[in-house]
């Protein structure tokens, strides 16, 4: 869906010169702002696949913008990013000091000293904070008063510090360097990003890294490490060093074709690594580095080809020569997301997909007079996006009924939630997973359980799946499978009690 409609989205969201409009302000300003803001702050992330609803919501907002035919201006984008980051920073500080439960269910509840807003991951909030700082700097160069920029940047910096994200620390350094660089490139222009304000934000961030843990310790007695301290921490088997080492070994086993796009979890489970401290101690769903993830799933040749293509695009675009503030903001946001992509996988999440799309909007020439934003094909494309989102969303609602308590199930599927999950179009495997883990193993169903367990290893190789596999294999006399997966159990789940065949 993302690839098909990308071109139409950019056409519709193209920035145009400001013109007098008879349309009401709620349509020209407030509604676009709400649609651009909502994916970042929405609290809904229901199981069994918590990323599905935020992803659908982001694309629903894109579809609405397309269907409305209301062009989005750069100032709309910058304001939306800034306010999304500011609101999320306030959310993060509420979480950090342990007051999130008072705002539940509209605010995700975390542990004391944790801040991730409704993005549910500290690094995602840190990345949004970096985007917010860039947006405020751009906004200040385009009319925002300095006194407002100062408090906004201070709040964003404090919110970033509350995450204790090492990625956030790198983002603050990157944003400061970008502001200095763009200021030099635009030193003869009236509109340029202020390096002084960037250093102001960096100084507040560094102060927050010291002050927030001190304040929290005084309030609760709990010791929390800031990003500077966490930079020197050794996370043991959960560290990036161990994770990337495992991924590199997996790449070495299938360098030409990769393991396939959705097979990294299975590849990590089924592979034995040398040494007890050299195995990443969790289910590995992503390589936490975009080039490595592409290499382990698609193979080195395809990854190298994509890398060369990206390099060619950058050489042709020459972002370092850009003097237009809109394009400087776009390149800077892409740089922040790119840095995050070397450490995690933000592009798997709807708000960041939307951010990349909006960077494409900023690259469009504001001098263009071709108002394609209200064309019928673009509106139809928006309607098709919305229809697709509604169809997938309804199917997800159907598939997840089996995971809900009986009193919370929808009446439409409440009588037979398992049957509803089985009939899912897009989420059938989540229903199969639920059915497998709910089914007691007997001699009568052992064959089905074994076959299904082997398949579910490729979906989510969790202990409950492997336990079903070992039990059913034992009943069927498949001692080869029992021995194989007992060995994998010992390596993958050392803290879990060994299943009894």
N, C-alpha and C positions, 0 to 999 in steps of 0.2 A: 504493500500500500504506500509506504514512504517513497519508494523509487518512482512509482507510476505518476504520482501527483506532485512531485517536487517542482517540476517546471511550471505547472499551472499555479502552484502556491506562490512562487516568486513573482510571476506575472501579476497575480492579484494583489499581492502585498507591496507592489512596487511603490517607492516613495515618489510623490509628486510635489511640485511647487505649491506653496500655500495659496489657495484661491478662496474668494468669498463663497460661502456656502449657505444655502437656505435650510439645510438639514439641521435637526435639533442637536444640541451638544451631546446628549446621551448617545446618539448614534455615531457622531463623528469623533468623539473623544472618550467618553466614559465606557461605552461598550467595548471598543477595541482594547482599552486599558484592562478591563476586567477579563477579557478573553486571553490576553497576554500574561496576566498575573495569576490566574486561577491554577494552572498546572503546577506552579511552584509551591503554593500554600494549601492546596486541597488536602484534607485529612484522610481521605478514603484509600485504603490499601488492603482489601480483604483477602483472606486465604482462599484457596491453597497456593495461589501464585500472586504474591503481593505486588509484583510489578505490573500486572495486567491492567488493573483499573487506572493507575496513573498514566500508563501508556495510552490507553483508550481515551482518557480525558484530554490529554495533550492533543491528540489527533482530532478529537471532537471540536476543540477550540479552533484548530486550524481549519477544519471543515466549515465552521460557522463564519469565520472571517472570509473564506472563499465564497460561501453562499450569499453573504450579505453584500459582497461586491464593494466593500468599503476599504479603499486603499489605506495602508498603514504608513505613517510618516516616521522618519528616524527619531523624532522627538518622542513619539508614542513608544517606540521600542526602548529607548534609553530610560524613559520614565518608568515603564513597566519593569524593566530589569532592576532599576534602582529601588523601587518600592517593594518588589518581591524580596530583594535582599534585605531591605530594612525591616520589613515585617518578619521575615524569617530570623533575623538577628534577635529581635525582641523575643520571638518564640524560643530561640536557643538559650537566651539568658534566663527565661522563666524555667526552662528545663534544667539548666545548670544548677540553679539554686533550689531545686526540688519542689517547685510549685506547679508543675504541669498538670497534676491530677485535678486541680481546681478548674481546669479548662477542658478536661476530657469530656466528650470524644472529639472535640474540635482541635485538640493539640495532642500529638503523640506523646505518651508518657514514657520517660526514660529514667534511668538510674541517676542518683545524685552525682553531679559533676559531669554529666554527659549533655551535649548539645548537638542536636541534628535537625531541629525544627520538624516540619512534616515531610522532609526529604528522607528521614530515617537513617541517614548515614552521615557521619561527621565530615567525610571528605566531600560529599555532595554539597553540604552547607558551606564548607570552606570555598569550594569552587564558585558557588552562587555569590558568596561575599566578594570574591575577586572580580566577578562580572559586575557586581554592584558598584565597587570602587571605580572601575573603568567607566561605568555609565554616569556616575556622579561627576567625574572629571570631565567627561564629554558634555554633560548637561551644564556644568559651570562655564564651559567655553561657549555655550549657546544660550546664555541668558540667566542661569540660576545664580542667585545672589551668593556672595562668598560666605556670609554668615550661615546660610543654610547648608552650603557645601561642607563647612567645617563640622557641624554637628552630625550630618549624615555620614561623613567619612569616619568620624569618631565612633559612631554606633556600629558601623560595618566592621571596623577594625576590632572593636571589643567583641562583637559577635563571632568573628573569625577566631579570635584568641580563645573564646569559650569552647570551641570545638576541640582544642588541643591537637589539631590535625597537622601532621608534618607536611602534608600536601598544601595546607593553607599557608604555612610558613613560606614554602617555596613560591606560592602564588603571590604573596605580598612582596617578596623580593622581585619576582618577575614583573609585576604591575608597576613597581617603582622604576625599574629599568626601562620598561616600555614608555612610561610617561616622560622620562628624561630623553629617550631616543626620539620620540615623536615631537617633543618640544624643540629639539635641535633641528629636526627635519622641517618644522613649521615656524622657525624662529622669525620669519618675515611675514607671517600670517597673523591676522587679528584673532582667529579662532585656533587655539592650540591647547593641548592638555597641560595642566599646571604641574611641573615637577615638585614645586614647593608643597602643594596640597597632597601630592603622593607621598612625600616624605613625612608630612603631618600624619597621614594615615598609618604609615609604617611605624612612626614613633609611638602612636597610641596603641598599635598592635603589640609592640614590644613591651610597653608598660602593662598592658592587659595580661600578657603571658606571665608576668610576675604578680600582679595585683589580684587577679581572679582566684588562683589557688589559695592565696593568703586570706582573702575574704571568706572563701568557702570553708577553710580550715577554722577560722575564727567563729563561723556560724555553726558548723556541724562537727568539728573535730576530725573531719575526713581529709586525708592527704590525696591531692590530685596533681598529676604531673602535667605541665604545660608542653607546648610543642617543642620548645628548646630541649627540655629534659628528655622527652620521648625520642628525639633524634638520636640520642646515645643509647637508647634501650635495646636490649637483645630480646626479641620476642620468641626466641627458641624455635620450635617446630612450626610456629605460626608466622614466621618472618617472611618478608619478600625474598630474602636470599634463598631460603629453603624452597619456597614456592617456585621461584624462577629456575632454580637448579633442577627441580623435578620436571618442569615444562621443557627445559632444554634436553633432558634425557629422553622425554617422550618424542620430541622433534627428531632426535637422533634415531629413534626406532622406525619412524615412518617419514623420512625427510621429503620424499617426492610427492606423495599424495595426502599426507596428513591423516588424522584419525577421523575426520568428518566433522561437520559443524557442531552437532549436538553430542559429540562423543567424548568430550574431555573428562567429564565425571567418571565415565566407565573406564577410560584409559588410565586415569589416576588410580582407581580402585584395583584394577586387574594387574597393575605393574608393581613388582617388588623392587624397591630401591636398596642400595647397599647402605648398611649402617642404620641403627635405630633412631638416630637424631637427624637423618637426612630426608625424612618423609614429611611432607606438609600434612599437618594433623587435622584436616577437615576435608569435607567433600569439596573437590576442586571443580567449580563450575566455570571459571574464567581464569585466564592466565594473568590477569591484573597488569597487562601490558599489551597494547593493541597489536604491535608487530609480532610479538611472541604468540599471541592468541591466533592470529591469522596463520602463522607458520605451523602451529601444532594442529590446527583444524583443517586448513586448506593445502598445506604443503609449502615448502620453501620456494619453489619456482613461481607459484601464483603470488605469494607474498612479495617476492623480489620484483615481480612485474608491477604490482600495485605501488610499491615504493618508488620505482622508477617513474611511473606515471604521475605520482604526487609530486616528485621532485621536478618533473618537467612543467607541471602546472605552476609551481612556485617560481621557477626560473622565468617562465613566461609572464607571470603576473608581477614579479618583482615588488613584493609588498614593502620592502625596505625603502623604496623610492616614493611611496605614497605620501601625498600632501593633503588629500581630502580628509577632513575630520571624520566623516561617516565611514570611510574605508579604513581609517586608522582604528576606529572603534571595533569594526568587524574583525580586522586582523588580530587585534589584541584579545578579543573574546575567543577567537579560534585558537590563539596561542595558549590561553588559560585552559581551555578544554583539551587541547593537545597535550599539555603537560600532565593534566589529570589522567589522560588516556595512557600515558606511559606508566602509571602507577595503579590504575583501576580501570573501570569500564563505564564511564559516564554515558557513552553513546548508546548504551542498552536501555536508557531511561528516557521517557517521553519529553520532559522539560528540556533536556539537553539536545535532543533531536530538534525540538522547536527552536532552540537558540541557534543552532547551526543554520537552520532554514532562514531565520531572521538575519543572520549575517549575510546570507545571499541577497536579502532585501536591501541591506545597507550598501552592497556592492553595486546595485543598480544605479544608473545615472539619474540624478534628480532633475536633470534638464530635459528628460524625455517627456514629450507631450502626448505620447500614445497611451491614452487612458484605456487600457485593456482590463482594468480592474472591474468594470461593470459589464463586461461582455457576457453573453449568454453561456458560451462554452465553459467559462471559468466558474460561473454560478452553478452550472450543472456538475462540474467536477467537485465543487464543494458539497453539493447534495449527495453525490456518489460517495464521497468520503464519510459523510454523516451516516448514510445508509449502511455502509460497511461497518462503521464503528458500532452502530446500534445492533447489527446482526451478530457481530462478535461478542458484544457486551451481553446480549440476551443469552447467547450460547454459554458464556462464562457463568452467568447467573444460574443457568440450568445445571451445569456440571458441578458447581460448588455446593449444591444442596446436600449432598451426601456428607459433607464436612461440617454441616451445621447441626446444632442440637434440634431435636424434633420440634420443639415449640417455636423455633425461629425459621423453620423452613416455609417457603412460599406454598400456598395452598395448591397452586397449579401443579407442583411436582412433589408435594409433601407425602403423598401416599406411596410413591415408589421412587425415592431419590436415586437409588442405585440404577434403576432402569433409565432414569433421566440422564444420569452421567454416561451410561453406555451409549445413549443415542446422540451424544454431543458430536458436533461437526469438527470443532477445533481443539477441544480439551478432553478427548476421549481417554488419553493416557492417564490423566489425573484421576479419572473415574476408575480405571483399571487398577491404579495404584491403591486407591481406597479399598476396592473390592478385595485385592490380594491381601492387604494387611488386616482386614476384618475377618478373613476366612480361616477357621481352624483346619489344620492339615489332617486328613484322614486317608486311609488306603484307597477310598473311592475317588477322592479328588486330587490325589498326590500328583498324578500326571499333569493335570491342568495347572496346579500350583507350581510345579517345577518349570513348565514351559513359560508360564507368566512371569515367574521370578527371574528367569534368565533374560526375558525381554525387559523387565522393569529395572534391571541393573543398568541399562542404557538410559533410563529416564531419571532415576534417583537411587544410586547404590547405597541406601541407608541400612543400618543394622536390622531393621524389621524386615526388609526385603531379603537380605542375606540369610537371616534366620529361617524364613520360610523356605528358601532354596535348600538349605542344609537339611532341614527336617524332611522335606519331600524327597530329596535325593536319597536320604537314608532309607526311607520306606520303600523306595523303588530299587534299592540295592545298587545305586550309582555311587560306589565308594570313591571312584575317581573324582567325581564332583565334590563329594564331602571333603576329601583331603585337600583338594585345590582351594576351596572356599574357606575352610578352617584356617589355612595358611594366610589367605588374604584377610580374613577377619583379624587374626593376630597382628597383622601389620597395619591395617586401616583403623581398627577400633581397639587399641590396646587397653583402654580403660573400661571397656564393656565386658561383662561376664561372658565366657565362652558358651555358645549355644550347645545344647545337648542333642546329638543326632537322634 
